[in-house]
Amino acid sequence: MTSLILVTGGTGTLGKLVVPRLREAGAKVRVLSRQAREADGDVEFVRGDLDTGAGIDAAVAGAEVIVHCAGAQKGDGDKTRTLVRAASRAGQPHLVNISVVGADRVPQDSGLDRAMFGYFGSKLDAEQAIAGSGLPWTTLRATQFHELWLTVARALAKLPVIPVATGTRFQPVDAGEVADRLVELALASPAGLAPDLAGPRVYPMADLVRTYLRVVGKRRPLLPVRLPGKAAAAVRAGANLGNERGGGHVTWEEFLAARAGA
């Protein structure tokens, strides 16, 4: 019998890559959407809102696996608890969650920490909601996607002088590779906290920006800025990085070259 898998955030950067991969694997897929949508081929869309809980019971009904890709800069914990409550009422679905490398290592001790790196705390809150749910679960922590850094670099390139955080390093990963791994985990038994997934190379922030500027043919002076706070100090110490091998294969340079070619 074909499993029914619900994907939250199924139209976002990661979710839109997960959905076709699940279909190729033979799963029946339902996507939670905040807007009403017509079925896309054999992919079903169900309208629901994780902020209010409206429609979530209907969305999780009959799902044997839930791949939780919905996320935001803040409030992930509350959204996830809404999902967990509905899933618990529906039975014992396997919750597969995407989080961020360093969620448990980047402190959120002050308003400044949360303002600059609140994403880490928000994802940790969601992780804890799932781990304490009593439901079977798997969480995959990944580093920031290339797409996120592309958005950041594009925005920074509009400035006459680009501020770059000194001492910070990042290990961006290809969203398609994260989607591949999430699908593997969704089709397998619950694994708890899975091994981290990171890109193949670690870059100082300045190098990420310089590479983007070179690819798009722009010149901008870079202004080194030292970020304050405990969270920034943790990032300078590498709390946001995966292990040396990372697990991913597509580099920042390869990603940019593919986008430029397209």
C-alpha positions in Angstrom: 0.0 0.0 0.0 1.4 3.4 -0.9 2.1 5.7 2.1 0.5 9.1 2.3 3.1 11.7 3.2 2.1 15.3 4.2 4.6 18.0 3.4 4.4 21.3 5.2 6.0 24.2 3.4 5.7 22.2 0.3 5.9 25.3 -2.0 9.0 26.8 -0.4 12.7 26.5 -1.3 13.1 23.1 0.2 9.6 21.7 0.1 9.2 22.2 -3.7 12.2 20.0 -4.1 11.0 17.4 -1.6 7.6 16.9 -3.2 8.6 15.6 -6.7 11.3 13.4 -5.1 8.7 11.8 -2.9 6.5 11.2 -5.9 9.4 9.7 -7.9 9.8 7.3 -4.9 6.2 6.2 -5.2 4.7 8.0 -2.3 1.3 9.6 -2.3 1.9 13.3 -1.5 -0.3 15.9 0.2 0.9 19.5 0.6 -0.2 21.8 3.3 -0.8 25.3 1.8 -2.0 28.5 3.3 -3.8 29.3 0.1 -6.3 27.3 -1.8 -4.8 25.4 -4.7 -5.9 22.9 -7.3 -4.3 19.5 -7.3 -1.1 19.4 -9.4 -1.2 16.1 -11.2 -1.4 13.5 -8.4 -0.2 15.9 -5.6 -3.1 16.9 -3.3 -3.2 20.4 -1.7 -5.0 21.0 1.6 -5.5 24.5 2.9 -4.3 25.1 6.5 -2.6 27.6 8.7 0.0 26.5 11.3 -0.3 29.9 13.0 -4.0 29.5 13.8 -4.4 25.7 13.6 -7.2 26.1 11.0 -7.3 23.1 8.7 -4.4 21.3 10.3 -6.5 18.3 11.5 -7.8 17.7 8.0 -4.3 18.0 6.6 -2.7 15.4 8.9 -5.6 13.0 8.6 -4.4 9.6 7.2 -0.8 10.7 6.9 1.7 8.1 7.9 4.6 10.5 7.5 4.8 14.3 7.9 7.8 16.1 6.4 7.9 19.4 8.2 9.6 22.0 5.9 7.6 25.0 6.9 9.7 27.5 8.7 10.3 31.2 9.4 12.8 33.5 11.2 10.7 33.2 14.4 7.8 31.3 15.7 8.8 27.9 14.5 8.2 26.4 17.9 4.6 27.5 18.1 3.9 26.4 14.6 5.4 23.0 15.3 3.5 22.5 18.5 0.3 23.2 16.5 1.3 20.5 14.0 2.3 18.0 16.8 -1.0 18.4 18.6 -2.9 17.7 15.4 -0.6 14.8 14.5 -1.1 13.3 18.0 -4.9 13.4 17.6 -4.6 11.7 14.2 -2.5 8.7 15.4 1.3 8.0 15.3 2.7 9.5 12.1 6.5 9.7 11.7 7.5 13.4 12.0 10.5 14.3 9.8 11.8 17.8 10.6 14.4 20.0 9.0 16.5 22.1 11.4 19.8 24.0 11.3 23.3 23.0 12.2 24.2 24.7 15.5 20.6 25.0 16.7 21.8 23.8 20.1 25.1 25.6 20.1 24.3 29.2 19.2 23.0 30.9 22.4 20.0 33.1 22.7 20.8 34.8 26.0 19.8 38.3 25.0 17.6 40.3 22.7 20.6 41.1 20.6 21.4 37.4 20.1 17.8 36.7 19.1 17.7 39.7 16.8 20.8 38.6 14.8 20.7 34.8 15.1 17.1 34.1 16.3 16.7 31.6 13.6 18.8 29.1 15.6 16.7 29.4 18.7 13.5 29.2 16.7 14.6 25.9 15.1 15.8 24.5 18.5 12.3 25.3 19.9 10.8 23.3 17.0 13.2 20.4 17.6 12.3 20.2 21.2 8.5 20.3 20.4 9.0 17.3 18.1 11.4 15.3 20.4 9.0 15.7 23.3 5.9 14.9 21.3 5.7 11.2 22.1 5.5 10.6 18.3 8.1 8.8 16.2 10.5 11.4 14.9 13.6 12.3 12.8 15.3 15.6 12.7 17.9 16.6 10.1 20.1 19.6 10.8 21.5 21.3 7.7 23.6 24.4 7.2 22.3 27.4 5.3 21.2 26.8 1.7 23.1 28.3 -1.3 19.8 30.0 -2.1 19.8 31.9 1.2 23.3 33.2 0.6 22.3 34.2 -2.9 19.5 36.3 -1.5 21.8 37.8 1.1 24.5 38.6 -1.5 22.0 40.1 -4.0 20.7 42.4 -1.2 24.2 43.4 0.0 25.4 44.1 -3.6 22.8 46.9 -3.8 24.7 48.9 -1.2 27.6 51.2 -2.1 29.7 49.6 0.7 29.1 46.1 1.9 29.4 45.3 5.6 30.8 41.8 6.3 31.0 40.1 9.7 34.6 39.5 10.6 35.6 36.1 11.8 32.4 34.4 10.7 32.5 31.3 8.5 29.7 29.4 6.8 29.3 26.1 5.1 26.4 26.5 2.6 24.8 23.4 1.2 22.8 22.6 -1.9 19.0 22.5 -1.2 18.6 19.6 -3.7 21.0 17.5 -1.6 19.1 18.3 1.5 15.9 17.3 -0.2 17.4 14.0 -1.2 18.4 13.3 2.3 15.0 14.3 3.8 13.3 11.9 1.4 15.6 9.1 2.4 14.7 9.8 6.0 11.0 10.0 5.3 11.0 6.6 3.7 13.0 5.0 6.5 12.3 4.2 10.1 12.4 7.1 12.7 16.0 7.9 13.5 15.9 10.6 16.1 18.6 13.2 15.5 20.2 12.3 12.2 23.8 13.2 11.2 24.2 16.8 10.2 24.4 17.7 6.5 26.6 20.6 5.4 28.3 21.8 2.2 31.7 20.6 1.1 33.6 23.8 1.9 33.8 26.4 4.6 34.0 30.1 3.6 34.6 33.3 5.5 31.6 35.6 4.8 33.8 38.0 2.8 34.7 35.2 0.4 31.0 34.3 -0.2 30.3 37.9 -1.1 33.4 38.4 -3.2 32.6 35.3 -5.2 29.1 36.5 -5.9 30.4 40.0 -7.0 32.9 38.4 -9.3 30.2 36.2 -11.0 27.8 39.1 -11.5 30.6 41.5 -12.6 30.2 44.0 -9.8 32.7 45.8 -7.7 32.0 46.9 -4.2 34.3 47.8 -1.2 33.8 45.5 1.8 33.7 46.9 5.3 34.7 44.5 8.1 32.3 44.7 11.0 32.7 42.8 14.3 29.2 41.6 15.5 28.6 41.9 19.3 26.9 39.3 21.5 27.3 35.7 22.6 25.6 34.3 19.5 27.9 36.1 17.2 30.9 34.9 19.3 29.6 31.3 19.0 29.4 31.7 15.2 32.9 33.0 15.1 33.9 29.9 17.0 32.3 27.7 14.4 29.1 26.6 16.2 27.2 26.9 12.9 29.5 24.6 11.0 29.2 20.9 10.2 32.0 18.4 10.3 34.9 18.6 7.9 33.3 16.3 5.3 29.9 17.9 5.5 28.2 15.4 3.3 27.2 17.8 0.5 29.0 18.0 -2.8 27.9 21.1 -4.6 30.1 24.1 -3.8 29.1 27.8 -3.7 31.1 28.4 -6.9 29.3 25.6 -8.7 25.9 26.8 -7.5 26.6 30.3 -8.7 28.0 29.1 -12.1 24.8 27.0 -12.7 22.6 30.0 -11.8 24.6 32.3 -14.1 24.4 29.8 -16.9 20.6 29.5 -16.5 
